[in-house]
Each structure stands twice: as structure tokens, then as C-alpha cells.
Amino acid sequence: MCQHTPICPSAEAADREAAVVVAAHPEQGWSLLCNGVLLFEDTGEILPNGKIVAPHRLTSAAV
């Protein structure tokens, strides 16, 4: 899906959240990345293959 240079990380890559935002809807709490990942404000994700990634935001208890 990525059409720019340098190419963004794939949806399967560990750093997939570094991809460029192609559609942002902060009022709804989500953004679409150029690698097809739906990224939610709570850091949860839906990958293009339908896999759900649970939120992984650091909490104050983890610091």
C-alpha cells in the first residue's frame, strides 16, 4: 500500500506504527496507516489480515 519513499514498515513488522498516517479521525479515536493498519488512540490495532492487537500503552504502574 505504501507509495512513498522511504517505504514504511509492513503491517507485520514490529515497528508497524511508524508508518505514515493516510487518514486521521481523532474525533473517533483512530487513524489509518499507509501499511493498512488501523491504529486506535488506546494503542490497540487491527491489522489488514483482521488480526487484533491489544492495547499496549505504558501505564504509570509499568514505569
Residue pairs with C-beta under 8 A, 6 or more apart in sequence:
1 34
1 35
1 36
2 8
2 19
2 20
2 34
2 35
3 34
4 20
4 34
8 18
8 19
8 20
8 33
8 34
8 35
9 15
9 16
9 18
9 19
9 35
10 16
10 35
11 35
11 36
11 37
11 47
11 48
11 49
12 47
16 33
16 35
16 37
16 45
16 47
17 33
17 37
17 39
17 45
19 33
19 34
19 35
19 37
20 33
20 34
21 31
21 32
21 33
21 34
22 32
22 33
22 34
23 31
23 32
24 31
24 32
25 31
26 41
29 40
29 41
29 42
30 38
30 39
30 40
30 41
31 38
31 39
32 38
32 39
33 39
35 48
36 47
36 48
37 45
37 46
37 47
37 48
38 45
38 46
39 45
40 55
42 55
42 57
43 55
43 56
43 57
44 52
44 53
44 54
44 55
45 52
45 53
46 52
46 53
47 53
